Amino acid sequence: MVRRKRMYTERCSEKLKAMGAPLVGWYCEEVIDWGEATFTCELCGYKNVRFVHVMVHKDFSEKLRVGCICAGNLEGDIFAAKVRDKEARAKSRRKKNFLKKEWREESGMLTLRFKNQKLTIEQDSFLGRSYFKIDIDGDCYQWKNNRRIETLTAAKEYIFELL
């Protein structure tokens, strides 16, 4: 097992050297849920990655998108990478459960009571284009990344992110 791990680490180091990238000093910027295990690790080539760790280095201009083990090798802390991966998996389960919740229709709006907060989604239109407005205990949102929220699913996902 130790020999196999050493070989794997050496293979990753060789790839970094070939790219002209530093071997140490990397840190994780974020973990992205790819939705399915179809992403290919940019370092080792493993094809079944779902939770992508975006690794950055102050002396390297490119970001590396890698799986959990390569992220641990890059930052020199496999345990920290596994903790991030586990947290991303838990967040994915929470999001899946949140999206299954039953919303009630009241006065043309969808409402949900969640964690002592009143959540409301209302459909509106502007210049013939339909969009959704969100209200979380009086805080209103209708834009995400400078774009209107155009689908009900996107509105529910945005509420999850905001909470």
C-alpha positions as CSV (number, residue, x, y, z in Angstrom):
1,M,0.0,0.0,0.0
2,V,2.8,2.5,1.0
3,R,4.7,1.6,-2.2
4,R,1.6,2.1,-4.4
5,K,0.9,5.5,-2.7
6,R,4.6,6.5,-3.3
7,M,4.3,5.6,-7.0
8,Y,1.1,7.6,-7.3
9,T,2.7,10.6,-5.6
10,E,5.7,10.4,-7.9
11,R,3.5,10.2,-10.9
12,C,1.7,13.4,-9.9
13,S,5.0,15.1,-9.2
14,E,6.3,14.1,-12.7
15,K,3.1,15.6,-14.3
16,L,3.6,18.9,-12.3
17,K,7.3,19.0,-13.4
18,A,6.3,18.5,-17.0
19,M,3.8,21.4,-16.7
20,G,6.4,23.6,-15.1
21,A,4.3,23.9,-12.0
22,P,5.5,24.1,-8.4
23,L,5.4,20.9,-6.4
24,V,4.5,22.5,-3.0
25,G,2.5,25.5,-1.8
26,W,-0.9,24.7,-3.4
27,Y,-4.2,25.5,-1.7
28,C,-7.8,24.7,-2.5
29,E,-9.9,27.7,-3.7
30,E,-13.2,25.8,-3.9
31,V,-14.8,22.4,-4.3
32,I,-17.3,22.1,-7.2
33,D,-20.0,19.5,-7.3
34,W,-19.9,18.3,-11.0
35,G,-23.3,16.6,-10.5
36,E,-22.1,13.3,-11.8
37,A,-18.8,11.4,-11.6
38,T,-17.8,12.4,-15.2
39,F,-15.0,14.9,-14.7
40,T,-11.4,13.9,-15.5
41,C,-8.7,14.9,-13.1
42,E,-6.3,17.3,-14.8
43,L,-3.3,15.8,-12.9
44,C,-3.7,12.0,-12.8
45,G,-6.3,11.5,-15.6
46,Y,-8.8,9.7,-13.3
47,K,-12.1,9.8,-15.2
48,N,-14.7,9.4,-12.4
49,V,-14.4,12.6,-10.4
50,R,-17.6,14.3,-9.1
51,F,-16.3,16.7,-6.5
52,V,-13.6,18.8,-8.2
53,H,-11.1,20.6,-6.0
54,V,-9.9,23.8,-7.7
55,M,-6.2,24.2,-6.7
56,V,-4.3,27.4,-7.0
57,H,-0.7,28.5,-6.4
58,K,0.6,32.0,-6.0
59,D,3.5,31.4,-8.4
60,F,1.5,29.5,-11.1
61,S,-1.0,31.3,-13.3
62,E,-3.3,28.3,-14.1
63,K,-5.7,26.6,-11.7
64,L,-5.7,22.9,-11.5
65,R,-9.0,21.0,-11.3
66,V,-8.4,17.7,-9.6
67,G,-9.9,14.9,-7.6
68,C,-9.6,14.5,-3.8
69,I,-6.4,12.5,-3.6
70,C,-4.5,14.7,-6.1
71,A,-5.7,17.8,-4.1
72,G,-4.3,16.2,-1.0
73,N,-1.0,15.5,-2.7
74,L,-0.8,19.1,-4.1
75,E,-1.4,20.7,-0.7
76,G,0.5,18.1,1.3
77,D,-2.5,17.2,3.4
78,I,-4.7,14.3,2.3
79,F,-6.8,14.5,5.4
80,A,-7.8,18.1,4.7
81,A,-8.8,17.2,1.1
82,K,-10.9,14.3,2.4
83,V,-12.7,16.5,4.9
84,R,-13.5,19.0,2.1
85,D,-14.7,16.2,-0.1
86,K,-16.9,14.8,2.7
87,E,-18.4,18.3,3.4
88,A,-19.1,18.7,-0.4
89,R,-20.9,15.3,-0.4
90,A,-23.0,16.3,2.7
91,K,-23.9,19.6,1.1
92,S,-25.0,17.8,-2.0
93,R,-27.3,15.5,0.0
94,R,-28.7,18.5,1.9
95,K,-29.4,20.3,-1.4
96,K,-31.1,17.2,-2.9
97,N,-33.3,17.0,0.2
98,F,-34.1,20.7,0.1
99,L,-35.2,20.5,-3.5
100,K,-37.6,17.7,-2.7
101,K,-39.5,19.8,-0.2
102,E,-43.2,20.5,-0.8
103,W,-44.0,24.2,-1.4
104,R,-47.5,25.5,-0.8
105,E,-49.2,27.8,-3.3
106,E,-50.7,30.9,-1.7
107,S,-52.0,33.9,-3.7
108,G,-50.1,32.9,-6.8
109,M,-46.9,32.4,-4.9
110,L,-45.0,29.4,-3.7
111,T,-44.2,29.4,0.0
112,L,-42.2,27.2,2.4
113,R,-41.4,27.5,6.0
114,F,-37.8,26.3,6.5
115,K,-35.6,26.7,9.6
116,N,-37.9,29.4,11.0
117,Q,-37.8,31.4,7.9
118,K,-40.6,32.2,5.4
119,L,-39.4,31.5,1.8
120,T,-41.4,32.8,-1.1
121,I,-41.0,32.4,-4.8
122,E,-43.1,34.5,-7.2
123,Q,-43.2,34.5,-11.0
124,D,-43.1,37.9,-12.8
125,S,-42.3,39.2,-16.2
126,F,-40.5,42.1,-17.8
127,L,-40.6,43.0,-21.5
128,G,-42.3,39.7,-22.2
129,R,-39.7,37.6,-20.4
130,S,-40.7,35.5,-17.4
131,Y,-38.5,35.4,-14.3
132,F,-38.7,34.5,-10.6
133,K,-38.5,36.7,-7.6
134,I,-37.3,35.3,-4.2
135,D,-38.2,36.5,-0.8
136,I,-36.4,35.2,2.3
137,D,-38.0,36.8,5.4
138,G,-38.3,40.1,3.7
139,D,-34.9,40.0,1.8
140,C,-35.7,40.1,-1.9
141,Y,-33.7,38.6,-4.8
142,Q,-34.4,38.4,-8.5
143,W,-30.8,38.5,-9.8
144,K,-28.0,35.9,-9.7
145,N,-24.7,36.7,-11.3
146,N,-26.2,39.8,-13.1
147,R,-29.0,37.7,-14.7
148,R,-32.6,37.2,-13.8
149,I,-33.6,33.9,-12.3
150,E,-35.4,32.3,-15.2
151,T,-36.6,28.8,-13.9
152,L,-38.3,27.6,-10.8
153,T,-35.5,25.0,-10.2
154,A,-32.9,27.8,-10.4
155,A,-34.9,29.8,-7.9
156,K,-35.0,26.9,-5.4
157,E,-31.3,26.2,-5.9
158,Y,-30.4,29.9,-5.3
159,I,-32.5,29.9,-2.1
160,F,-30.5,26.9,-0.9
161,E,-27.2,28.7,-1.7
162,L,-28.4,31.8,0.2
163,L,-29.5,29.8,3.2
